[in-house]
Amino acid sequence: MSDLQRDDPIASALKRAAVAGGRAAVPAPAAYVTVRGARRRRRTLAATAASAVCVLAATGAFTALRFLTDAPAPPASPPSPPPSSGPSTVLPYAPASPASPSVPPPVITPTRALGPALR
């Protein structure tokens, strides 16, 4: 007995369909396969490029949001030491606004800055 006669009817029907399909199958022409492969490579390249753009955009957005915090900015330079208790070199009078060009600014000499008692 052959193998086809011992198998159940479903198995023999499937085997006959496979043999008939094998005889009727014709491979695709090489040019068609080449075109299909090129199309697939283009799609893969486009998907990779789109993914890279999305990753770069997400990274840029994350970086921008990270720097936009509500915390105060640290000082640009270290704080200066407090002034010493020695004599001050700051003059007691400083104009609040610049003088007009027609009136010259007042001349403050060290004797005038110290006051009339020390002249």
C-alpha positions in Angstrom: 0.0 0.0 0.0 1.2 3.5 -0.7 1.3 6.3 1.8 -1.6 8.1 0.2 -4.0 5.1 0.8 -3.0 4.8 4.5 -3.6 8.4 5.4 -6.9 9.8 6.3 -9.0 11.6 3.6 -8.1 15.1 4.7 -4.3 14.4 4.6 -4.6 12.8 1.1 -6.6 15.8 -0.2 -4.0 18.2 1.1 -1.2 16.3 -0.5 -3.0 16.2 -3.8 -3.5 20.0 -3.6 0.1 20.5 -2.8 1.2 18.4 -5.8 -1.1 20.3 -8.1 0.0 23.7 -6.7 3.6 22.7 -7.1 3.0 21.9 -10.8 1.1 25.2 -11.4 3.5 27.5 -9.5 5.7 29.7 -11.7 8.4 31.7 -10.1 8.3 35.5 -10.6 10.6 36.9 -13.2 14.0 38.1 -12.0 13.4 41.7 -13.0 10.2 41.8 -10.9 12.1 40.4 -7.9 14.8 43.0 -8.4 12.3 45.9 -8.6 10.5 44.6 -5.5 13.8 44.4 -3.6 14.7 48.0 -4.6 11.3 49.2 -3.4 11.8 47.5 -0.1 15.2 49.0 0.4 13.9 52.5 -0.4 11.0 52.0 2.1 13.5 50.8 4.8 15.8 53.8 4.2 12.8 56.2 4.4 11.6 54.6 7.6 15.1 54.8 9.1 15.4 58.4 8.1 12.0 59.3 9.5 12.8 57.5 12.7 16.1 59.4 13.0 14.4 62.7 12.5 11.8 61.8 15.2 14.5 60.8 17.7 16.5 64.0 17.0 13.3 66.1 17.4 12.4 64.3 20.7 15.9 64.8 22.0 15.9 68.5 21.1 12.5 69.0 22.7 13.6 67.1 25.9 16.8 69.2 26.1 14.8 72.4 25.6 12.3 71.5 28.3 15.0 70.5 30.6 16.6 74.0 30.4 13.3 75.7 30.9 13.0 75.3 34.6 11.4 77.7 37.1 14.5 77.5 39.4 16.5 80.8 39.6 19.7 80.9 37.6 22.9 80.7 39.5 25.0 83.8 39.8 27.3 84.5 36.8 30.3 85.1 39.0 31.1 84.3 42.6 30.0 86.9 45.1 32.5 89.6 45.9 33.8 89.9 49.5 32.1 92.5 51.7 33.7 96.0 51.8 36.4 96.5 54.4 35.8 98.9 57.3 38.6 101.2 56.2 38.2 104.7 54.6 35.7 104.9 51.8 36.8 106.0 48.4 33.2 106.7 47.3 32.3 110.3 47.0 29.3 111.5 49.0 27.7 113.2 46.0 26.8 111.5 42.7 24.4 113.0 40.2 21.2 111.0 39.8 20.9 111.9 36.1 23.5 113.1 33.6 23.9 116.8 33.5 22.7 118.8 30.5 25.4 119.6 28.0 25.1 123.4 28.8 25.9 123.0 32.5 29.2 121.4 33.4 29.1 118.7 36.1 30.2 119.8 39.6 33.9 119.2 40.4 34.4 117.5 43.7 37.8 117.8 45.2 39.0 115.7 48.1 39.0 118.7 50.4 35.4 119.5 49.5 34.3 115.9 49.9 35.7 115.8 53.4 33.6 118.7 54.5 34.3 122.3 55.6 35.5 121.4 59.1 38.7 119.7 57.8 39.9 122.5 55.4 
